[in-house]
Amino acid sequence: MSFVDEIEVSVRGGHGGAGSAHFRREKYRPKAGVDGGDGGRGGDVIIEAKTALQSLGHFKNLRLFAAQDGEAGDANNCSGAAGNSLTVYVPPGTEIIDADTDEVLSDLLTVDARLTVARGGKGGLGNSHFVNSVNQAPTYAQPGLPGDERRITLRLKLMADAGLVGLPNAGKSTLIAAISDSKSPIADYPFTTLIPHLGVVENQDYRRILVADIPGIIEGAHKGAGLGLSFLRHIERVRAIVYVLDIQSMDPVEDLRLLQSELESYSPELLNRPYIVLLNKMDTIGYDEAFAKATASEIIERLKSKRPDAAHILAVSARESRNLDQLVKILFEYFPGPTFAESLLMKGQAAATATEELSAQSTPDVSSSEEESRKRPEDP
């Protein structure tokens, strides 16, 4: 299934069933009176978050979701059956937005969180409700009311504890596959990941963190260049950032500056997140190990002089799993409390409380910067 992180769909609640205009006819009661029953209520359309899903790809060929209509009333004051509600499943972290007003209706952060997006119509009243002293044999019954109908946008923002950010071909896919259970595609030739991947990292104490591999960012991404805003939004909710740099780049220090500049242009708050800098691909330095270490030390010193706030700068080889145990240890030190990966295993109120606390720590205000980027898609 292809990765889709934003899609527009139409939803419609079920129509209410019509009331019945019926008169009792019995052999010995020629004037028995009215007995028309009420129509059943239409079903609702509900959107619910489930951990089994990681994408909105299952909506690609389904753009209309309609709940069941209520059944019509019948004789003998029998009410029609209510229509069945329709539950639509999405991944946790999905925003539900009114497509006409751009109002955010809900943000489904927790497992089993749900929102009713279209109410079913009320069933019509049967003619037995309209009997009075003046009209004792009403022939009128109400039709059922139509269900709510609206267009909504589903926008997925991945929920993760740490996000891997880097230029294309920096080795992020190899890294996430080496430290987690991710099945991110890897190749021996240069290519860039086109969709985000999630992986769960577990330590010896059975704690878990969720790591996201964000597709390669290039200069101007905050204005729509490359994969642009479509994947920058997936970095919004991470609580720590891992900058992955190619140690054989012409200028790793400039690469880090470019990456941080793009994140700052998208949302300045992202630079307040704790971060780790990785110099990846140590195995590609074609000399002896002493030379590789000397090269890495020289670059690390340059990075520290330019970025004194960087608490951790590591030289690693994702392909050979070199120094990755140190990376995992540092990552878990950043998360002494519950993580997103652990909250997904919780249920009920505990899950809601944990996820709300985590999202409050990790969700920046990007509305103004994102809106500005949409208005100015490119430099004049």
Backbone hydrogen bonds in HBPLUS format (Angstrom, degrees):
<---DONOR---> <-ACCEPTOR-->    atom                        ^
c    i                          cat <-CA-CA->   ^        H-A-AA   ^      H-
h    n   atom  resd res      DA  || num        DHA   H-A  angle D-A-AA Bond
n    s   type  num  typ     dist DA aas  dist angle  dist       angle   num
A0056-LEU N   A0004-VAL O   2.84 MM  52  4.95 162.2  1.87 152.4 153.2     1
A0156-LEU N   A0005-ASP O   2.73 MM 151  4.85 165.3  1.75 144.7 149.9     2
A0007-ILE N   A0154-LEU O   2.98 MM 147  5.41 151.6  2.06 147.1 156.2     3
A0154-LEU N   A0007-ILE O   2.82 MM 147  5.41 170.2  1.82 170.3 168.8     4
A0009-VAL N   A0152-ILE O   2.91 MM 143  5.63 161.6  1.95 167.0 171.3     5
A0152-ILE N   A0009-VAL O   2.89 MM 143  5.63 166.6  1.91 168.4 172.7     6
A0010-SER N   A0063-ARG O   2.77 MM  53  6.03 168.8  1.78 156.7 159.9     7
A0065-PHE N   A0010-SER O   2.88 MM  55  6.29 155.9  1.94 152.3 160.0     8
A0011-VAL N   A0150-ARG O   2.98 MM 139  5.71 167.3  1.99 169.2 173.4     9
A0150-ARG N   A0011-VAL O   3.09 MM 139  5.71 157.9  2.14 156.1 162.5    10
A0012-ARG N   A0065-PHE O   2.88 MM  53  6.31 149.1  1.98 156.5 157.6    11
A0067-ALA N   A0012-ARG O   3.00 MM  55  6.48 157.4  2.05 165.8 172.8    12
A0013-GLY N   A0148-ASP O   2.75 MM 135  5.16 161.2  1.78 153.3 159.9    13
A0014-GLY N   A0043-GLY O   2.86 MM  29  4.85 162.0  1.89 145.2 149.9    14
A0121-GLY N   A0014-GLY O   2.79 MM 107  6.17 164.0  1.82 169.3 174.9    15
A0070-GLY N   A0015-HIS O   2.76 MM  55  6.16 165.7  1.78 166.0 170.9    16
A0016-GLY N   A0145-LEU O   2.86 MM 129  5.19 178.6  1.86 155.5 155.8    17
A0017-GLY N   A0040-GLY O   2.77 MM  23  5.00 170.7  1.78 155.7 158.2    18
A0124-GLY N   A0017-GLY O   2.83 MM 107  6.19 164.6  1.85 166.6 171.9    19
A0073-GLY N   A0018-ALA O   2.82 MM  55  6.31 160.4  1.86 162.7 168.1    20
A0019-GLY N   A0142-GLN O   2.82 MM 123  5.37 169.8  1.83 177.4 178.0    21
A0020-SER N   A0037-GLY O   2.88 MM  17  5.34 166.0  1.90 165.7 168.6    22
A0127-ASN N   A0020-SER O   2.96 MM 107  6.35 161.2  2.00 149.1 149.4    23
A0035-ASP N   A0022-HIS O   2.99 MM  13  5.62 164.8  2.01 136.6 139.4    24
A0024-ARG N   A0033-GLY O   2.86 MM   9  5.80 165.6  1.88 174.0 177.3    25
A0029-ARG N   A0026-GLU O   3.21 MM   3  5.09 160.8  2.25 102.4 108.2    26
A0077-ASN N   A0035-ASP O   2.69 MM  42  4.90 163.8  1.71 143.7 138.4    27
A0037-GLY N   A0074-ASP O   2.85 MM  37  5.09 143.1  1.98 139.2 151.2    28
A0080-GLY N   A0038-ASP O   2.78 MM  42  6.31 153.9  1.84 154.9 163.8    29
A0039-GLY N   A0124-GLY O   2.78 MM  85  5.05 167.2  1.79 153.8 158.3    30
A0040-GLY N   A0071-GLU O   2.79 MM  31  5.20 172.9  1.80 163.2 165.8    31
A0083-GLY N   A0041-ARG O   2.74 MM  42  6.21 160.3  1.78 159.5 166.5    32
A0042-GLY N   A0121-GLY O   2.86 MM  79  5.08 169.6  1.87 153.7 157.0    33
A0043-GLY N   A0068-GLN O   2.97 MM  25  5.39 176.5  1.97 171.6 171.3    34
A0086-LEU N   A0044-ASP O   2.76 MM  42  6.21 157.4  1.81 163.9 171.5    35
A0045-VAL N   A0118-ALA O   2.88 MM  73  5.10 158.5  1.93 147.9 154.3    36
A0117-VAL N   A0045-VAL O   2.95 MM  72  5.87 141.1  2.10 153.3 165.6    37
A0046-ILE N   A0086-LEU O   2.79 MM  40  6.11 167.5  1.81 161.8 165.4    38
A0088-VAL N   A0046-ILE O   2.68 MM  42  6.06 164.8  1.71 164.7 169.5    39
A0047-ILE N   A0115-LEU O   2.85 MM  68  5.36 167.0  1.86 153.3 155.7    40
A0115-LEU N   A0047-ILE O   2.89 MM  68  5.36 146.6  2.00 146.6 157.5    41
A0048-GLU N   A0088-VAL O   2.85 MM  40  6.16 159.5  1.89 157.6 163.2    42
A0090-VAL N   A0048-GLU O   2.89 MM  42  6.13 153.4  1.96 151.8 156.8    43
A0049-ALA N   A0113-ALA O   2.91 MM  64  5.51 156.5  1.97 158.4 166.2    44
A0112-ASP N   A0049-ALA O   2.92 MM  63  5.08 158.0  1.97 139.3 142.3    45
A0050-LYS N   A0090-VAL O   2.85 MM  40  6.10 154.1  1.92 162.2 170.6    46
A0053-LEU N   A0050-LYS O   3.37 MM   3  6.12 169.8  2.38 117.6 120.6    47
A0059-PHE N   A0056-LEU O   3.05 MM   3  5.83 165.8  2.07 124.3 127.7    48
A0060-LYS N   A0057-GLY O   3.21 MM   3  5.63 172.1  2.21 118.1 119.9    49
A0062-LEU N   A0059-PHE O   3.07 MM   3  4.92 161.5  2.11 104.9 110.6    50
A0068-GLN N   A0084-ASN O   3.27 MM  16  5.30 154.4  2.33 165.0 162.4    51
A0071-GLU N   A0081-ALA O   2.88 MM  10  5.23 174.4  1.88 162.4 164.0    52
A0074-ASP N   A0078-CYS O   2.87 MM   4  5.12 165.1  1.89 160.2 158.9    53
A0078-CYS N   A0075-ALA O   3.24 MM   3  5.83 148.8  2.34 111.5 118.5    54
A0093-GLY N   A0108-LEU O   2.60 MM  15  5.44 173.9  1.61 151.8 152.7    55
A0157-LYS N   A0093-GLY O   3.13 MM  64  5.46 162.5  2.17 134.5 140.0    56
A0108-LEU N   A0094-THR O   3.00 MM  14  5.46 158.6  2.05 155.8 148.8    57
A0095-GLU N   A0155-ARG O   2.76 MM  60  5.06 174.2  1.76 149.4 147.7    58
A0155-ARG N   A0095-GLU O   2.99 MM  60  5.06 164.8  2.01 144.0 148.9    59
A0096-ILE N   A0106-SER O   2.85 MM  10  5.33 168.7  1.86 162.2 161.5    60
A0105-LEU N   A0096-ILE O   2.70 MM   9  5.48 140.2  1.86 150.1 163.6    61
A0106-SER N   A0096-ILE O   3.40 MM  10  5.33 152.9  2.48 137.4 140.3    62
A0097-ILE N   A0153-THR O   2.91 MM  56  4.97 163.7  1.94 150.6 154.9    63
A0153-THR N   A0097-ILE O   2.68 MM  56  4.97 164.4  1.71 150.9 156.6    64
A0098-ASP N   A0103-GLU O   2.84 MM   5  5.27 163.3  1.87 154.9 156.2    65
A0102-ASP N   A0098-ASP O   2.75 MM   4  5.13 140.5  1.90 151.8 157.9    66
A0099-ALA N   A0151-ARG O   2.98 MM  52  5.43 159.2  2.02 131.4 134.5    67
A0109-LEU N   A0107-ASP O   3.00 MM   2  5.86 116.3  2.42 114.5  98.0    68
A0113-ALA N   A0110-THR O   3.12 MM   3  5.36 158.5  2.17 125.3 125.1    69
A0148-ASP N   A0119-ARG O   2.87 MM  29  5.39 165.5  1.89 165.4 169.1    70
A0145-LEU N   A0122-LYS O   2.89 MM  23  5.32 171.0  1.90 167.6 167.2    71
A0142-GLN N   A0125-LEU O   2.91 MM  17  5.14 151.0  1.99 155.0 159.4    72
A0129-HIS N   A0126-GLY O   3.18 MM   3  6.09 170.2  2.19 125.1 127.8    73
A0130-PHE N   A0127-ASN O   3.14 MM   3  5.43 160.4  2.18 108.8 114.8    74
A0132-ASN N   A0135-ASN O   3.03 MM   3  5.26 163.1  2.06 127.7 132.7    75
A0161-ASP N   A0210-LEU O   2.74 MM  49  5.20 142.8  1.88 134.2 146.4    76
A0239-ARG N   A0161-ASP O   2.92 MM  78  5.16 141.5  2.07 116.1 127.4    77
A0240-ALA N   A0161-ASP O   3.04 MM  79  6.39 125.4  2.35 145.2 159.7    78
A0162-ALA N   A0210-LEU O   3.17 MM  48  6.59 159.2  2.21 153.1 157.7    79
A0212-ALA N   A0162-ALA O   2.86 MM  50  6.32 157.4  1.91 153.9 161.3    80
A0163-GLY N   A0240-ALA O   3.01 MM  77  6.55 148.1  2.11 150.8 159.8    81
A0242-VAL N   A0163-GLY O   2.83 MM  79  5.95 172.8  1.84 161.5 160.2    82
A0164-LEU N   A0212-ALA O   2.76 MM  48  6.09 167.8  1.77 172.7 175.9    83
A0214-ILE N   A0164-LEU O   3.22 MM  50  5.84 156.9  2.27 145.7 152.5    84
A0165-VAL N   A0242-VAL O   2.87 MM  77  6.05 167.2  1.89 152.2 155.6    85
A0244-VAL N   A0165-VAL O   2.80 MM  79  6.00 162.8  1.83 153.8 159.6    86
A0217-ILE N   A0166-GLY O   3.06 MM  51  6.16 161.7  2.10 147.0 150.9    87
A0175-LEU N   A0171-GLY O   3.05 MM   4  6.19 151.6  2.13 142.2 150.6    88
A0176-ILE N   A0172-LYS O   2.91 MM   4  6.18 167.1  1.92 159.3 160.3    89
A0177-ALA N   A0173-SER O   3.11 MM   4  6.18 153.5  2.18 142.7 150.1    90
A0178-ALA N   A0174-THR O   3.04 MM   4  6.14 137.9  2.22 137.9 148.7    91
A0178-ALA N   A0175-LEU O   3.07 MM   3  5.10 125.8  2.38  95.2 109.5    92
A0179-ILE N   A0175-LEU O   3.13 MM   4  6.41 144.4  2.26 151.7 160.2    93
A0180-SER N   A0176-ILE O   3.09 MM   4  5.77 129.5  2.36 138.4 147.6    94
A0197-HIS N   A0213-ASP O   3.21 MM  16  5.06 148.7  2.31 126.9 136.3    95
A0213-ASP N   A0197-HIS O   2.72 MM  16  5.06 166.1  1.74 156.2 161.1    96
A0199-GLY N   A0211-VAL O   2.84 MM  12  5.23 149.2  1.93 151.5 160.0    97
A0211-VAL N   A0199-GLY O   2.81 MM  12  5.23 175.7  1.81 164.0 165.6    98
A0201-VAL N   A0209-ILE O   2.86 MM   8  5.33 165.9  1.88 159.8 163.5    99
A0209-ILE N   A0201-VAL O   2.94 MM   8  5.33 150.7  2.03 147.3 156.6   100
A0203-ASN N   A0207-ARG O   3.13 MM   4  5.69 150.7  2.22 144.7 153.4   101
A0206-TYR N   A0203-ASN O   3.00 MM   3  5.41 153.1  2.08 120.1 121.4   102
A0221-ALA N   A0218-ILE O   3.12 MM   3  5.64 139.4  2.29 145.4 141.6   103
A0223-LYS N   A0220-GLY O   2.95 MM   3  5.38 155.9  2.01 112.5 120.4   104
A0225-ALA N   A0220-GLY O   3.03 MM   5  5.14 158.1  2.08 136.3 129.5   105
A0224-GLY N   A0221-ALA O   2.97 MM   3  5.04 163.7  2.00 109.0 113.5   106
A0228-GLY N   A0225-ALA O   2.95 MM   3  4.97 128.1  2.23 142.4 136.4   107
A0231-PHE N   A0228-GLY O   3.26 MM   3  6.22 159.6  2.30 124.2 127.2   108
A0232-LEU N   A0228-GLY O   3.18 MM   4  6.30 148.6  2.28 144.0 152.3   109
A0233-ARG N   A0229-LEU O   3.41 MM   4  6.14 158.0  2.46 142.7 142.7   110
A0234-HIS N   A0231-PHE O   3.06 MM   3  5.40 149.0  2.16 106.2 114.9   111
A0235-ILE N   A0232-LEU O   3.09 MM   3  5.69 167.2  2.11 118.3 122.4   112
A0236-GLU N   A0233-ARG O   3.16 MM   3  5.44 160.1  2.20 107.9 114.1   113
A0238-VAL N   A0235-ILE O   3.42 MM   3  5.64 157.8  2.47 106.4 112.5   114
A0241-ILE N   A0274-PRO O   3.04 MM  33  6.51 159.4  2.08 152.5 158.2   115
A0276-ILE N   A0241-ILE O   2.93 MM  35  6.46 149.1  2.03 152.9 162.6   116
A0243-TYR N   A0276-ILE O   2.82 MM  33  6.17 154.2  1.89 173.1 172.2   117
A0278-LEU N   A0243-TYR O   2.80 MM  35  6.04 170.9  1.81 177.1 174.9   118
A0245-LEU N   A0278-LEU O   2.82 MM  33  5.94 170.3  1.83 166.5 169.9   119
A0280-ASN N   A0245-LEU O   2.74 MM  35  5.82 156.2  1.79 168.6 173.5   120
A0249-SER N   A0246-ASP O   2.97 MM   3  5.34 158.6  2.02 119.2 120.1   121
A0247-ILE N   A0280-ASN O   3.06 MM  33  5.68 165.5  2.08 153.1 154.5   122
A0254-GLU N   A0251-ASP O   3.09 MM   3  5.39 121.2  2.45 106.3 119.6   123
A0255-ASP N   A0251-ASP O   3.06 MM   4  6.43 151.7  2.14 149.2 158.1   124
A0256-LEU N   A0252-PRO O   3.02 MM   4  6.29 157.2  2.07 150.0 154.1   125
A0257-ARG N   A0253-VAL O   3.07 MM   4  6.36 157.5  2.12 143.4 149.9   126
A0258-LEU N   A0254-GLU O   2.88 MM   4  6.11 158.6  1.93 151.6 156.7   127
A0259-LEU N   A0255-ASP O   3.00 MM   4  6.27 164.4  2.03 151.8 155.6   128
A0260-GLN N   A0256-LEU O   2.99 MM   4  6.18 172.1  2.00 157.0 158.8   129
A0261-SER N   A0257-ARG O   2.89 MM   4  5.97 146.9  2.00 142.9 152.8   130
A0262-GLU N   A0258-LEU O   2.98 MM   4  6.26 154.0  2.05 151.0 156.7   131
A0263-LEU N   A0259-LEU O   3.09 MM   4  6.41 160.5  2.13 150.9 156.0   132
A0264-GLU N   A0260-GLN O   2.90 MM   4  6.01 156.2  1.95 144.0 151.1   133
A0265-SER N   A0261-SER O   2.93 MM   4  6.10 152.1  2.01 144.4 151.7   134
A0266-TYR N   A0262-GLU O   3.10 MM   4  6.31 143.7  2.23 140.1 149.3   135
A0267-SER N   A0263-LEU O   2.80 MM   4  6.01 168.5  1.81 156.0 159.3   136
A0270-LEU N   A0267-SER O   3.00 MM   3  5.79 158.1  2.05 124.6 130.0   137
A0271-LEU N   A0268-PRO O   3.20 MM   3  5.93 153.2  2.27 117.6 123.3   138
A0272-ASN N   A0269-GLU O   2.94 MM   3  5.43 159.7  1.98 114.3 121.0   139
A0273-ARG N   A0270-LEU O   3.23 MM   3  5.62 165.5  2.25 109.9 114.3   140
A0277-VAL N   A0312-HIS O   3.01 MM  35  6.35 168.7  2.03 154.8 158.5   141
A0314-LEU N   A0277-VAL O   2.85 MM  37  6.32 158.6  1.90 166.1 170.5   142
A0279-LEU N   A0314-LEU O   2.71 MM  35  6.10 162.8  1.74 159.9 165.5   143
A0316-VAL N   A0279-LEU O   2.87 MM  37  5.96 158.6  1.92 139.8 146.7   144
A0284-THR N   A0281-LYS O   3.07 MM   3  5.51 163.4  2.10 112.6 117.9   145
A0282-MET N   A0316-VAL O   3.21 MM  34  5.89 155.7  2.28 134.7 139.2   146
A0285-ILE N   A0282-MET O   3.38 MM   3  5.95 170.6  2.39 115.0 117.8   147
A0291-PHE N   A0288-ASP O   3.13 MM   3  5.48 121.9  2.48 103.2 116.4   148
A0292-ALA N   A0288-ASP O   3.14 MM   4  6.53 155.6  2.20 148.5 155.7   149
A0293-LYS N   A0289-GLU O   2.94 MM   4  6.18 160.8  1.98 152.0 156.3   150
A0294-ALA N   A0290-ALA O   2.99 MM   4  6.17 154.0  2.06 143.3 150.7   151
A0295-THR N   A0291-PHE O   2.89 MM   4  6.11 156.3  1.95 149.4 155.8   152
A0296-ALA N   A0292-ALA O   2.95 MM   4  6.18 161.6  1.98 148.8 153.8   153
A0297-SER N   A0293-LYS O   2.86 MM   4  6.04 158.2  1.91 147.7 153.8   154
A0298-GLU N   A0294-ALA O   3.03 MM   4  6.21 155.6  2.09 145.5 151.3   155
A0299-ILE N   A0295-THR O   3.12 MM   4  6.42 159.5  2.17 149.4 154.4   156
A0300-ILE N   A0296-ALA O   2.87 MM   4  6.05 158.6  1.92 151.4 158.1   157
A0301-GLU N   A0297-SER O   2.98 MM   4  6.18 156.5  2.04 146.8 152.2   158
A0302-ARG N   A0298-GLU O   3.17 MM   4  6.45 153.1  2.25 141.3 148.3   159
A0303-LEU N   A0299-ILE O   2.89 MM   4  6.18 155.8  1.95 150.5 157.6   160
A0304-LYS N   A0300-ILE O   2.89 MM   4  6.13 159.7  1.93 151.8 157.0   161
A0305-SER N   A0301-GLU O   3.07 MM   4  6.26 149.6  2.17 143.0 150.4   162
A0306-LYS N   A0302-ARG O   3.13 MM   4  6.37 144.3  2.27 142.2 151.3   163
A0306-LYS N   A0303-LEU O   3.16 MM   3  5.17 123.7  2.50  94.6 108.7   164
A0307-ARG N   A0303-LEU O   2.65 MM   4  5.68 149.8  1.73 153.9 163.8   165
A0310-ALA N   A0307-ARG O   3.08 MM   3  5.70 168.6  2.10 121.1 124.3   166
A0317-SER N   A0322-ARG O   3.22 MM   5  4.86 157.4  2.28 127.4 130.4   167
A0321-SER N   A0317-SER O   2.78 MM   4  5.60 106.7  2.32 138.6 157.1   168
A0322-ARG N   A0317-SER O   2.92 MM   5  4.86 145.0  2.04 138.7 142.6   169
A0327-LEU N   A0323-ASN O   3.30 MM   4  6.66 151.5  2.38 139.7 147.2   170
A0328-VAL N   A0324-LEU O   2.95 MM   4  6.25 162.5  1.98 153.0 156.1   171
A0329-LYS N   A0325-ASP O   3.05 MM   4  6.20 157.4  2.11 141.3 147.5   172
A0330-ILE N   A0326-GLN O   3.05 MM   4  6.29 159.8  2.10 149.1 153.5   173
A0331-LEU N   A0327-LEU O   2.96 MM   4  6.24 159.2  2.01 152.0 158.1   174
A0332-PHE N   A0328-VAL O   3.10 MM   4  6.39 160.5  2.14 153.1 156.6   175
A0333-GLU N   A0329-LYS O   3.17 MM   4  6.44 139.3  2.35 139.3 150.4   176
A0333-GLU N   A0330-ILE O   3.07 MM   3  5.04 124.9  2.38  94.8 109.7   177
A0334-TYR N   A0331-LEU O   3.10 MM   3  5.35 138.8  2.28 101.5 112.7   178
A0335-PHE N   A0332-PHE O   3.14 MM   3  5.25 149.3  2.24 100.9 109.9   179
A0343-SER N   A0339-THR O   2.87 MM   4  6.13 150.8  1.96 148.6 157.5   180
A0344-LEU N   A0340-PHE O   3.08 MM   4  6.31 142.1  2.23 149.9 158.1   181
A0345-LEU N   A0342-GLU O   3.09 MM   3  5.45 153.5  2.17 106.5 114.6   182
A0346-MET N   A0343-SER O   3.06 MM   3  5.13 152.9  2.14 101.7 110.2   183
A0352-ALA N   A0348-GLY O   3.16 MM   4  6.50 159.6  2.20 148.3 154.3   184
A0353-THR N   A0349-GLN O   2.88 MM   4  6.03 167.0  1.89 155.3 158.0   185
A0354-ALA N   A0350-ALA O   3.03 MM   4  6.13 167.9  2.05 148.0 151.7   186
A0355-THR N   A0351-ALA O   2.95 MM   4  6.01 166.9  1.97 151.8 155.7   187
A0356-GLU N   A0352-ALA O   3.01 MM   4  6.04 158.5  2.06 145.6 151.7   188
A0357-GLU N   A0353-THR O   3.11 MM   4  6.28 158.5  2.16 147.1 152.6   189
A0358-LEU N   A0354-ALA O   2.99 MM   4  6.22 157.0  2.05 146.2 153.0   190
A0359-SER N   A0355-THR O   2.84 MM   4  5.99 164.6  1.86 153.4 157.2   191
A0360-ALA N   A0356-GLU O   3.00 MM   4  6.07 147.9  2.11 140.3 148.7   192
A0361-GLN N   A0357-GLU O   3.26 MM   4  6.49 138.9  2.44 137.7 147.2   193
A0361-GLN N   A0358-LEU O   3.14 MM   3  5.24 129.9  2.41  96.3 109.2   194
A0362-SER N   A0359-SER O   3.14 MM   3  5.03 137.9  2.33  93.3 105.1   195
A0363-THR N   A0359-SER O   2.94 MM   4  5.63 132.6  2.17 155.7 157.0   196
A0370-GLU N   A0366-VAL O   2.82 MM   4  5.78 162.3  1.85 157.7 163.0   197
A0371-GLU N   A0367-SER O   2.99 MM   4  5.99 156.5  2.05 140.4 147.2   198
A0372-GLU N   A0368-SER O   2.94 MM   4  6.08 156.7  1.99 144.8 151.4   199
A0373-SER N   A0369-SER O   2.96 MM   4  6.11 149.9  2.05 139.9 148.0   200
A0374-ARG N   A0370-GLU O   3.02 MM   4  6.29 145.9  2.14 143.0 151.7   201
A0375-LYS N   A0371-GLU O   3.08 MM   4  6.37 145.6  2.20 143.7 152.9   202
A0376-ARG N   A0372-GLU O   3.01 MM   4  6.27 144.6  2.13 145.8 155.1   203
